[in-house]
Amino acid sequence: MIREEARRRLEAAGLPPEDAATVADHFAACEARGKVGHGFSRLPWIESLELRTAGRPEKVASDGVVDRWHSRGALGYLVVRAIVDDLLARPPATARLVVAESCFPTGALGVWARELAEAGLLAVMTATSPRRLPSPAGGPPLTGTNPLAIAVPSSDGRPAVADVAMSAVTWGDVMAGRRRPEEVVPFGGEQAHKAFALAVGLELLVAALAGEDHGLVVLAAPPGHDPVPSFRALAEGIRLPGDA
């Protein structure tokens, strides 16, 4: 599938042209980075949603340090797009924490974080999603897969981008037909309690800041140092997270 076909189908599902282009662009960027579970395979699911096309993301408060956003019913991709655009238009002098309520789905956080890093901002992003991850000890699903993305800019123009969900496989891989739902468990095998602990920590962090509905938390700051080039030299050609 190509981007234009996705855009046309999103418009047919009810999204305005600009919003359809935003979502299609994110799908295409995910495909280009090999994140097919967040790419065009998501389209049938988006088409099945009851889209509130009149909803527009809104920044509801800002004190110069913390920005608070609400989706107002807009699709999560559009909320993250608005937040990233706002950070690029008004980059923080020191650091800025951004909290978005009722924000879902957020797509591949590493793709958004990379965009901030390519503009020179250190970015840390996490988000919650439907409860799909059970404890390694068993029981019902308690947390989302709760990805954590960290993007560090570099003077050589090649940011380091780590983007990891707390599950052994992502729900996107299930949607793409590459994995089974029962494989969505904390990663780590015998050490899965560590991934579950991170998932719980991120779940409660986001809930404490954005509420118990799905939310997004972003920390953006200009870096004070430039560690990526020397780290690449230390790695001596080993592929780093986020490299093509």
Secondary structure, 3 states (H helix, E strand, C coil): CCHHHHHHHHHHCCCCHHHHHHHHHHHHHHHHCCCHHHCHHHHHHHHHCCCCCCCCCEEEEECCCEEEEECCCCCHHHHHHHHHHHHHHCCCCCCEEEEEECCCCCCCHHHHHHHHHHCCCEEEEEECCCCCEEECCEEEEEECCCCEEEEECCCCCCCEEEEECCECCCHHHHHCCCCCHHHCCECCHHHHHHHHHHHHHHHHHHHHHHCCCCCEEEEEECCCCCCHHHHHHHHCCCCCCCCC
